[in-house]
Amino acid sequence: MDKIKELWSKRGIRYTILGVLALVLLLFGVRACNQAKKSNTDTSESTEKVSRRDKSVALTPFEEEQKRLIRKYGEAGEGYYWSEDGTRMALGDQNLSETEVIRTFLRSLSTLDFATAQKYAYKDQVLKTLNAYYNSESEFTYSESFKKAMYQQFLLSMEIEGIESQATFADDKSSVTVKIKALDLSNKDFWKEDKDALMKGIYSYRKTEADSTKARNFLYEYVTNYWKSEVAQKKAITINLTLTKTGAGGWLISNDMDLDNYAKYSEGETVINNILKDYDLEIAKRPKAFEDSSFDPSSVLNKDRKLKSTTTPSSSTSSSSSTESGS
């Protein structure tokens, strides 16, 4: 201990020891500072890389739309997405190609399996129309009930003939032209063989019972029975379907307006109006032609036509298939 005190009392040795200690502390300080700078640099570079990566991954229109709907309705859950009205829908199948999705979608509609069709559709018009027809809150009218029956029979009659063309775009969209065979709603001649009975029926309801609504419903039933029969005429048509690719799922039908318009016969006049016009012409030419005639509705409504098997709609939507409705 005395030896240490003696050495420490010497100024040169004391300054040397203090200098060494100061140098050691300085080296430790510099090293710690360098490590801190490196850590900050690595964190900054990592953040920049993530930022650049996020910017490089552009969202599809479908994903942009879902971001908005998630803010509105919350998370839809894994494997699902939100429709415009807040209905939770399946994301589709990543393993199916565009044409496979189309075939599955159309076959589902042709069996009225709406629950399956919904799994492969996004913003499509056909399911919107069906929801409106089967909505239990819609006001009932005979006219809308007939339109619903026409729409349904058209879907039931569909047969896929083949894919005619396909074009895929950079924004995760695909346009496919499909050839199908379906009910010929433009056929206005099938009733001519029953013209005399139909004219008598209209006269009976309009003149004898003074009930024009009953006359029209008589025609609605006659035409619907024909569409349900196996002798109903079909024709080949081409429809364009647009599909959208989702980031987390598969291809979904996003535009089926062509199919919807054909099923509604949007640009044509229904055969009901043709029959009624023909009746008016007959009455104008021969006002008393049907005065003494007898009429049995079953003679035309219960004709020995072979009826196709009917299919009950399957739907997971909020609509009700048990109520005939219309707006």
C-alpha positions as CSV (number, residue, x, y, z in Angstrom):
1,M,0.0,0.0,0.0
2,D,2.9,2.3,0.9
3,K,4.5,1.5,-2.5
4,I,1.3,2.5,-4.3
5,K,1.2,5.8,-2.4
6,E,4.8,6.5,-3.2
7,L,4.2,5.9,-7.0
8,W,1.0,8.0,-7.0
9,S,2.9,10.8,-5.4
10,K,5.1,11.1,-8.4
11,R,3.5,13.5,-10.8
12,G,4.6,11.9,-14.0
13,I,3.3,8.4,-13.2
14,R,0.0,9.9,-11.9
15,Y,-0.6,11.8,-15.2
16,T,0.3,8.7,-17.2
17,I,-2.4,6.6,-15.4
18,L,-5.0,9.3,-15.8
19,G,-4.2,9.7,-19.4
20,V,-4.5,6.0,-20.1
21,L,-7.9,5.9,-18.3
22,A,-9.1,8.9,-20.3
23,L,-8.0,7.2,-23.5
24,V,-9.9,4.0,-22.7
25,L,-13.1,6.0,-21.8
26,L,-12.8,7.9,-25.1
27,L,-12.4,4.7,-27.1
28,F,-15.5,3.2,-25.5
29,G,-17.5,6.4,-26.2
30,V,-16.5,6.5,-29.9
31,R,-17.4,2.9,-30.3
32,A,-20.8,3.3,-28.7
33,C,-21.5,6.4,-30.9
34,N,-20.6,4.5,-34.1
35,Q,-22.9,1.6,-33.2
36,A,-25.8,4.0,-32.5
37,K,-25.2,5.6,-35.9
38,K,-25.1,2.3,-37.7
39,S,-28.3,1.2,-36.0
40,N,-30.1,4.4,-37.1
41,T,-28.8,4.0,-40.6
42,D,-30.0,0.3,-40.8
43,T,-33.4,1.3,-39.5
44,S,-33.7,4.1,-42.0
45,E,-32.6,1.9,-44.9
46,S,-35.1,-0.8,-43.8
47,T,-37.9,1.7,-43.6
48,E,-37.0,3.1,-47.0
49,K,-37.0,-0.4,-48.5
50,V,-40.4,-1.2,-47.0
51,S,-41.7,2.1,-48.3
52,R,-40.4,1.5,-51.8
53,R,-41.8,-2.0,-51.8
54,D,-45.2,-0.8,-50.6
55,K,-45.3,1.8,-53.4
56,S,-44.3,-0.7,-56.0
57,V,-47.2,-3.1,-55.1
58,A,-50.2,-1.3,-56.7
59,L,-53.6,-2.3,-55.5
60,T,-56.1,-3.7,-58.0
61,P,-59.4,-1.8,-58.5
62,F,-61.1,-4.6,-56.5
63,E,-58.7,-4.1,-53.6
64,E,-59.1,-0.4,-53.6
65,E,-62.9,-0.9,-53.5
66,Q,-62.5,-3.3,-50.6
67,K,-60.4,-0.9,-48.6
68,R,-63.3,1.6,-48.8
69,L,-65.9,-1.1,-47.9
70,I,-63.8,-2.3,-45.0
71,R,-63.7,1.2,-43.5
72,K,-67.5,1.1,-43.8
73,Y,-68.4,-2.4,-42.7
74,G,-65.2,-3.7,-40.9
75,E,-63.2,-6.8,-41.8
76,A,-65.0,-9.3,-43.9
77,G,-62.9,-12.2,-42.6
78,E,-60.4,-14.5,-44.3
79,G,-61.6,-15.8,-47.7
80,Y,-64.4,-13.3,-48.0
81,Y,-65.1,-9.8,-49.4
82,W,-67.8,-7.2,-49.1
83,S,-70.4,-6.5,-51.7
84,E,-71.7,-3.0,-52.3
85,D,-74.7,-3.5,-50.0
86,G,-72.6,-5.0,-47.2
87,T,-73.2,-8.7,-47.9
88,R,-70.2,-10.9,-47.1
89,M,-69.2,-12.8,-50.2
90,A,-66.6,-15.6,-50.9
91,L,-63.4,-14.6,-52.7
92,G,-63.5,-17.3,-55.3
93,D,-61.0,-20.0,-56.1
94,Q,-57.3,-19.2,-57.0
95,N,-57.0,-22.5,-58.8
96,L,-59.7,-21.8,-61.4
97,S,-59.0,-20.0,-64.7
98,E,-61.3,-17.3,-66.1
99,T,-63.1,-19.8,-68.4
100,E,-63.6,-22.3,-65.5
101,V,-65.1,-19.5,-63.3
102,I,-67.4,-18.6,-66.2
103,R,-68.6,-22.2,-66.7
104,T,-69.2,-22.6,-62.9
105,F,-71.0,-19.3,-62.7
106,L,-73.3,-20.0,-65.7
107,R,-74.1,-23.6,-64.6
108,S,-75.0,-22.4,-61.2
109,L,-77.4,-19.9,-62.6
110,S,-78.9,-22.5,-64.9
111,T,-79.8,-24.6,-61.8
112,L,-80.9,-21.6,-59.8
113,D,-78.0,-22.3,-57.4
114,F,-77.6,-18.6,-56.5
115,A,-75.5,-19.4,-53.4
116,T,-72.7,-20.9,-55.6
117,A,-73.0,-18.2,-58.3
118,Q,-72.4,-15.5,-55.6
119,K,-69.0,-17.1,-54.8
120,Y,-67.8,-16.2,-58.3
121,A,-69.4,-12.8,-58.8
122,Y,-68.5,-9.2,-57.9
123,K,-70.7,-6.3,-58.9
124,D,-72.6,-8.4,-61.4
125,Q,-76.0,-7.4,-62.6
126,V,-77.8,-10.8,-62.8
127,L,-77.6,-11.4,-59.1
128,K,-78.8,-7.8,-58.4
129,T,-81.8,-8.5,-60.6
130,L,-82.5,-11.8,-58.9
131,N,-82.2,-10.1,-55.5
132,A,-84.8,-7.6,-56.6
133,Y,-87.2,-10.2,-57.9
134,Y,-86.9,-12.4,-54.7
135,N,-86.9,-9.5,-52.3
136,S,-89.8,-10.1,-49.9
137,E,-90.2,-6.4,-49.2
138,S,-90.9,-5.6,-52.9
139,E,-94.5,-4.8,-53.8
140,F,-96.3,-7.6,-55.7
141,T,-97.6,-7.0,-59.2
142,Y,-98.8,-9.5,-61.7
143,S,-96.6,-7.9,-64.3
144,E,-93.4,-8.2,-62.2
145,S,-94.3,-11.7,-61.3
146,F,-94.4,-12.6,-65.0
147,K,-91.1,-10.9,-65.6
148,K,-89.6,-12.9,-62.8
149,A,-90.9,-16.1,-64.3
150,M,-89.5,-15.1,-67.7
151,Y,-86.1,-14.3,-66.2
152,Q,-86.1,-17.6,-64.3
153,Q,-87.0,-19.7,-67.3
154,F,-84.4,-18.1,-69.4
155,L,-81.7,-18.9,-66.8
156,L,-83.0,-22.5,-66.5
157,S,-82.8,-23.0,-70.3
158,M,-79.1,-22.0,-70.6
159,E,-76.6,-24.4,-72.2
160,I,-73.0,-23.4,-72.7
161,E,-71.9,-23.9,-76.3
162,G,-68.3,-22.8,-76.0
163,I,-65.8,-19.9,-75.4
164,E,-65.4,-17.8,-78.6
165,S,-62.7,-15.3,-77.6
166,Q,-60.8,-14.0,-74.6
167,A,-58.8,-10.9,-73.9
168,T,-56.8,-10.2,-70.7
169,F,-55.8,-6.7,-69.7
170,A,-53.0,-5.3,-67.5
171,D,-55.3,-4.0,-64.8
172,D,-56.2,-7.6,-63.7
173,K,-59.3,-7.7,-65.9
174,S,-60.4,-10.2,-68.5
175,S,-63.1,-10.0,-71.2
176,V,-64.5,-13.3,-72.4
177,T,-67.1,-13.9,-75.2
178,V,-69.2,-16.9,-74.6
179,K,-71.7,-18.7,-76.9
180,I,-74.8,-20.1,-75.2
181,K,-78.1,-21.5,-76.2
182,A,-81.1,-20.3,-74.3
183,L,-84.9,-19.6,-74.5
184,D,-85.8,-17.6,-77.6
185,L,-87.8,-14.8,-76.1
186,S,-88.2,-13.2,-79.5
187,N,-90.3,-16.1,-80.8
188,K,-93.8,-14.6,-81.4
189,D,-95.4,-17.4,-83.4
190,F,-95.7,-20.4,-81.0
191,W,-99.2,-19.3,-79.9
192,K,-100.7,-19.2,-83.4
193,E,-101.9,-22.8,-83.2
194,D,-104.0,-21.9,-80.2
195,K,-105.1,-18.5,-81.6
196,D,-108.8,-19.2,-81.7
197,A,-108.9,-20.5,-78.1
198,L,-106.8,-17.6,-76.8
199,M,-109.1,-15.0,-78.6
200,K,-112.1,-16.6,-77.0
201,G,-110.5,-16.6,-73.6
202,I,-109.5,-12.9,-73.8
203,Y,-113.1,-12.1,-75.0
204,S,-114.6,-14.1,-72.1
205,Y,-112.6,-12.3,-69.4
206,R,-112.8,-8.8,-70.9
207,K,-116.4,-8.8,-72.1
208,T,-118.3,-11.4,-70.0
209,E,-116.4,-10.9,-66.7
210,A,-115.2,-7.3,-67.4
211,D,-111.9,-8.3,-65.9
212,S,-108.9,-7.2,-68.1
213,T,-106.4,-8.2,-65.4
214,K,-107.8,-11.7,-65.4
215,A,-107.4,-11.8,-69.2
216,R,-103.8,-10.7,-69.0
217,N,-103.1,-13.3,-66.2
218,F,-104.6,-16.0,-68.4
219,L,-102.0,-15.1,-71.1
220,Y,-99.2,-14.9,-68.5
221,E,-100.0,-18.5,-67.5
222,Y,-100.3,-19.7,-71.1
223,V,-96.9,-18.2,-72.2
224,T,-95.1,-19.3,-69.0
225,N,-96.3,-22.9,-69.5
226,Y,-94.9,-22.8,-73.0
227,W,-91.5,-21.6,-71.8
228,K,-91.5,-24.4,-69.2
229,S,-92.2,-27.1,-71.8
230,E,-89.6,-29.1,-73.7
231,V,-90.9,-27.8,-77.0
232,A,-90.0,-24.2,-76.2
233,Q,-87.8,-22.8,-78.9
234,K,-84.2,-22.0,-78.1
235,K,-81.6,-20.0,-80.0
236,A,-77.8,-19.5,-79.9
237,I,-76.5,-16.1,-78.7
238,T,-73.2,-14.6,-77.7
239,I,-72.6,-12.7,-74.4
240,N,-69.6,-10.8,-73.2
241,L,-68.5,-11.3,-69.6
242,T,-65.9,-9.3,-67.7
243,L,-63.9,-10.7,-64.9
244,T,-61.8,-9.0,-62.2
245,K,-58.8,-10.6,-60.5
246,T,-58.5,-10.2,-56.7
247,G,-55.2,-10.1,-54.9
248,A,-56.2,-12.6,-52.3
249,G,-58.6,-14.8,-54.3
250,G,-59.4,-15.7,-57.8
251,W,-61.2,-14.4,-60.9
252,L,-64.7,-13.0,-60.2
253,I,-67.5,-12.0,-62.7
254,S,-67.7,-8.2,-62.5
255,N,-69.9,-7.4,-65.5
256,D,-72.6,-9.7,-67.0
257,M,-74.9,-7.0,-68.4
258,D,-75.3,-8.8,-71.7
259,L,-76.7,-11.9,-70.0
260,D,-79.0,-9.7,-67.8
261,N,-80.4,-7.9,-70.8
262,Y,-81.1,-11.1,-72.7
263,A,-82.9,-12.6,-69.7
264,K,-85.0,-9.4,-69.3
265,Y,-85.6,-9.2,-73.1
266,S,-84.8,-5.5,-72.5
267,E,-84.9,-4.3,-76.1
268,G,-87.9,-6.3,-77.2
269,E,-91.6,-6.5,-76.8
270,T,-93.1,-9.5,-74.9
271,V,-95.3,-11.9,-76.8
272,I,-98.2,-10.9,-74.5
273,N,-98.5,-7.6,-76.2
274,N,-98.5,-9.2,-79.6
275,I,-101.4,-11.5,-78.6
276,L,-103.4,-8.6,-77.2
277,K,-102.7,-6.5,-80.3
278,D,-103.9,-9.4,-82.5
279,Y,-107.1,-9.6,-80.4
280,D,-107.8,-5.9,-80.8
281,L,-107.5,-6.3,-84.6
282,E,-109.8,-9.3,-84.6
283,I,-112.4,-7.4,-82.5
284,A,-112.1,-4.3,-84.8
285,K,-112.8,-6.5,-87.9
286,R,-115.4,-8.8,-86.3
287,P,-116.9,-7.2,-83.2
288,K,-119.3,-10.0,-82.6
289,A,-117.1,-12.9,-83.6
290,F,-116.9,-14.5,-80.1
291,E,-120.3,-13.6,-78.6
292,D,-121.8,-17.0,-78.7
293,S,-118.6,-19.0,-78.2
294,S,-117.9,-21.2,-75.2
295,F,-114.5,-21.1,-73.5
296,D,-112.6,-23.7,-71.4
297,P,-109.3,-22.4,-70.0
298,S,-108.0,-25.9,-69.5
299,S,-108.1,-26.4,-73.3
300,V,-105.0,-24.3,-73.7
301,L,-103.5,-24.0,-70.1
302,N,-103.5,-27.8,-69.6
303,K,-102.3,-28.8,-73.0
304,D,-100.4,-32.1,-73.2
305,R,-97.0,-30.5,-73.4
306,K,-94.0,-32.3,-71.9
307,L,-92.9,-30.1,-69.1
308,K,-89.2,-29.7,-68.1
309,S,-88.4,-30.6,-64.5
310,T,-88.5,-27.6,-62.3
311,T,-85.7,-26.5,-60.0
312,T,-86.0,-24.7,-56.7
313,P,-83.8,-21.7,-56.3
314,S,-80.9,-21.9,-53.9
315,S,-79.7,-18.6,-52.5
316,S,-77.8,-17.3,-49.5
317,T,-78.8,-13.7,-50.1
318,S,-81.1,-11.8,-47.9
319,S,-83.9,-12.2,-50.5
320,S,-86.8,-14.6,-50.1
321,S,-87.6,-17.0,-52.9
322,S,-91.0,-17.9,-51.6
323,T,-92.6,-14.5,-52.5
324,E,-93.4,-13.4,-56.0
325,S,-92.6,-9.7,-56.0
326,G,-92.0,-6.7,-58.2
327,S,-91.5,-3.1,-58.1
